[in-house]
Structures are given as C-alpha cells and as structure tokens.
Amino acid sequence: MTLRGRLFGLGVGPGDPELLTLKALRLLREAPVVGYFVAKGKKGNAFGIIEQHLQPAQQLLPLVYPVTTEVLPPPLAYEQVISDFYDSAALEVATHLDAGRDVAVICEGDPFFYGSYMYLHDRLASRYGTEVVPGVCSMLGGASVLGAPLVYRNQSLAVLSGVLPHDELKRRLADADAAVVMKLGRNFPKVYAVLQQLGLDGRALYVERATMANQKVVPLAQVDPQSSPYFSLIVVPGQRWQG
Ligand SMILES: C[S@@+](CC[C@H](N)C(=O)[O-])C[C@H]1O[C@@H](n2cnc3c(N)ncnc32)[C@H](O)[C@@H]1O
C-alpha cells in the first residue's frame, strides 16, 4: 500500500526573501511537489519569493485562479466560481498526496492569515497529515517598514478588511485602540473617507507592497485613490505610551 503524502502550508513572508523562515525553507526544499496560487498570466508573489530555492527535480503545481475580481457579470456568482475552483485545486493536490508525494503549498505572508492555503486545508486536513508553518504576515511586515509600533501595554488591535461597508468600518475603527486595514485597492477611497471622518487620517500610515523590492511608503493624503494596489495596507498605530 502506498503511504499517503503530507500536505504542508508554508508561509513565505510578505515579500523580502530573507523573511522566509528556516523551517519553511527546509520543508520547501524537501517537497517533491510545490503548489502555489497564482492569477492567470502572472508569476505570483509567493512564487517570486521562493523561486531561487527550487530544485530542477521538484514538480510545480500552479493553481490558477479563474477570476481575480469579486464582481462578475450575471449569472456568475464569485462565491460559487471560487468555491468550485478550490474544490478542483484540492482534488489536484489530493492526487499527489494519494500517490505518496508530499505537497508544499506556499503562501505569501502567513497561510492562516487571509491565505488561500486555508481553503485547501479546510478541504484536506481531515483526510491527510498536514503541517502549517507560520510566516511573517503583511501586517507585521508593514508595521516594521513604517516604523510604527502597533500596540502598547493593554491596547487591543483590530484587523479589518477594507471590503467592510462604510458604516461597519467606521464603527469598528471608532472603537479600536489600534488597527490595520487590509485589502485596500478599489476600497481605498471608502477607507480614507472613514479615517477622515474619524479624524484618524493624521495618525494612519500607508504602505504598498511592504518589504517587496518595489515597496512604496506614501503619505496617506498623497495616495492616488485610483491606483492604490491590492497589495497595500493601512496601519493606525496605538497611541504612544510614554513608558
Ligand atoms: C489575501 S490577503 C493575504 C495576506 C497574507 N496571507 C498575509 O499573511 O499577510 C491579501 C491582502 O494582504 C495585504 N498584503 C499582503 N502582502 C502585502 C504586502 N507585502 N504589503 C502590503 N499589504 C500586503 C493586502 O492588504 C492585501 O489586500
């Protein structure tokens, strides 16, 4: 009987290749199959981070998103299309696992922090041995390059999705000691408006592609709302404690 392969979810950090952990690197090098999520026609951020470590014998398993926008023309519904895609991606991965081959699925940042790997994990972890290696997530990479301590003493941090509706975002930001807003892109104008309404725009900091070679730190007021990329985030640091 063939022993089943194991599934590894490897966080590869937010962009700087030196932020890859030693453990992720070891498991990546040992894996006969390397899976990665990627948009059509793109190389993928996670792949770019680890490419230099791949060996010729390793089999690549690109899992190509059928769509990259959440707004689809009717009768297509994003949730259905993407859920079908994760089903078929899980089947592809399972084929290798059933044949006894370990599969390492790389994930930008951390696999369990908004990472697509988690949709494979949810589908496969009850049937196959899995191991997840945490990565430096974009929120922490972003805070570091912005030089922004996130939370002092007993403050609490809110991690918010820029996709939230205006009023919900406002309510949660108003309550937060400190916050990180993810998934900006076309949500940027709404998020910026909320920060202005709450008088937080002077405290908030913005970064695009934190720790990547093409990282950009821009004062919030100077961000072009039409060109804010998906790989950007806003940090509202906690009020400094004069300790
Ligand atoms: C699907 S989530 C992936 C998060 C990732 N798993 C992590 O641990 O950070 C994508 C969102 O993460 C944020 N993001 C990811 N990498 C980033 C980076 N290097 N710089 C700024 N934001 C980033 C953006 O807000 C983007 O919309």
The ligand as an SDF file (V2000), in Angstrom:
LIG
                    3D

 27 29  0  0  0  0  0  0  0  0999 V2000
   -5.3040   37.6250    0.5390 C   0  0  0  0  0  0  0  0  0  0  0  0
   -4.5630   38.6800    1.7330 S   0  0  0  0  0  0  0  0  0  0  0  0
   -3.0860   37.7980    2.0220 C   0  0  0  0  0  0  0  0  0  0  0  0
   -2.4990   38.0810    3.3780 C   0  0  0  0  0  0  0  0  0  0  0  0
   -1.2510   37.2730    3.6490 C   0  0  0  0  0  0  0  0  0  0  0  0
   -1.5400   35.8680    3.7840 N   0  0  0  0  0  0  0  0  0  0  0  0
   -0.5430   37.7610    4.9050 C   0  0  0  0  0  0  0  0  0  0  0  0
   -0.2200   36.9480    5.7740 O   0  0  0  0  0  0  0  0  0  0  0  0
   -0.2920   38.9450    5.0050 O   0  0  0  0  0  0  0  0  0  0  0  0
   -4.0660   39.9910    0.7230 C   0  0  0  0  0  0  0  0  0  0  0  0
   -4.0070   41.3100    1.4580 C   0  0  0  0  0  0  0  0  0  0  0  0
   -2.8820   41.3040    2.2950 O   0  0  0  0  0  0  0  0  0  0  0  0
   -2.2530   42.5730    2.2920 C   0  0  0  0  0  0  0  0  0  0  0  0
   -0.8730   42.3710    1.8270 N   0  0  0  0  0  0  0  0  0  0  0  0
   -0.3030   41.2070    1.5210 C   0  0  0  0  0  0  0  0  0  0  0  0
    1.0080   41.3760    1.2860 N   0  0  0  0  0  0  0  0  0  0  0  0
    1.2620   42.6860    1.4360 C   0  0  0  0  0  0  0  0  0  0  0  0
    2.4370   43.4730    1.3860 C   0  0  0  0  0  0  0  0  0  0  0  0
    3.6160   42.9180    1.1120 N   0  0  0  0  0  0  0  0  0  0  0  0
    2.3260   44.7980    1.6250 N   0  0  0  0  0  0  0  0  0  0  0  0
    1.1400   45.3530    1.9350 C   0  0  0  0  0  0  0  0  0  0  0  0
   -0.0090   44.6490    2.0230 N   0  0  0  0  0  0  0  0  0  0  0  0
    0.0580   43.3330    1.7850 C   0  0  0  0  0  0  0  0  0  0  0  0
   -3.0510   43.4870    1.3990 C   0  0  0  0  0  0  0  0  0  0  0  0
   -3.8930   44.2590    2.2110 O   0  0  0  0  0  0  0  0  0  0  0  0
   -3.8040   42.5100    0.5400 C   0  0  0  0  0  0  0  0  0  0  0  0
   -5.0180   43.0570    0.1140 O   0  0  0  0  0  0  0  0  0  0  0  0
  1  2  1  0
  2  3  1  0
  2 10  1  0
  3  4  1  0
  4  5  1  0
  5  6  1  0
  5  7  1  0
  7  8  2  0
  7  9  1  0
 10 11  1  0
 11 12  1  0
 11 26  1  0
 12 13  1  0
 13 14  1  0
 13 24  1  0
 14 15  1  0
 14 23  1  0
 15 16  2  0
 16 17  1  0
 17 18  1  0
 17 23  2  0
 18 19  1  0
 18 20  2  0
 20 21  1  0
 21 22  2  0
 22 23  1  0
 24 25  1  0
 24 26  1  0
 26 27  1  0
M  CHG  2   2   1   9  -1
M  END
$$$$
